[in-house]
Amino acid sequence: PDEIQLCIAQLKASDFKSVSIDDIKERLQVLTRGYIQSSPQFPPGLRLYRTRKFPVPDVPATLAEISAPPPTKVTKDQRCNRKGQSMFYCSLQRNAPFFEVDSQVGDRLVLSEWKTTSHLLVNNVGYSKPNFKALASNRECPDWSGGKELKYPDLRDQQRPITEFLADLFCMNVPDGREYLYKPTIAIAEKFVPAVVRHGAVTLDGLMYP
């Protein structure tokens, strides 16, 4: 517990302008080593939604224009990916993407609907009761454990400071021009959904966050 609290304090005091994403990932080792949580698996046929802004009066002419952008078009760090890396952001709810793109009166938004063709096993971050309260959510924080207790009864309480700290970082509002604040969330995403999977390990298909 002391090592965990020290790590959290050091990360909170970090200057994210100067620290690197890889350095943050190294520091997160203390928090993620042995960290256990339940995550949902979705069957094929799941409907997902994403939106993009288009200049008036333009509309998309190709599928590529509403899908994940090519790496050359990703000019800034984003919530889960580094500059120059392409990622497909989407939502289970039709209305959520409008808030995610910070839409304003007069914007032209194109909402697209997608349907999965295989099972998806995703990791999750940010799902804590204090975070849902801070976000003024009108829904209950989901529990994907199926009502089963963790193998080690005390583990949930021991992990709570980690869960809540990661939630605070991941759901931070980042204004334009301060994309360096995405560094810790990119580091978390790369830890929770690793690009290189060890032999025999479960492959994760994505990351959910509120």
Beta strands, then each sheet from edge to edge (+ up, - down):
strand 1: 41-42
strand 2: 47-54
strand 3: 108-115
strand 4: 120-124
strand 5: 206-208
sheet 1: 1+ 4- 5-
sheet 2: 2+ 3-
end
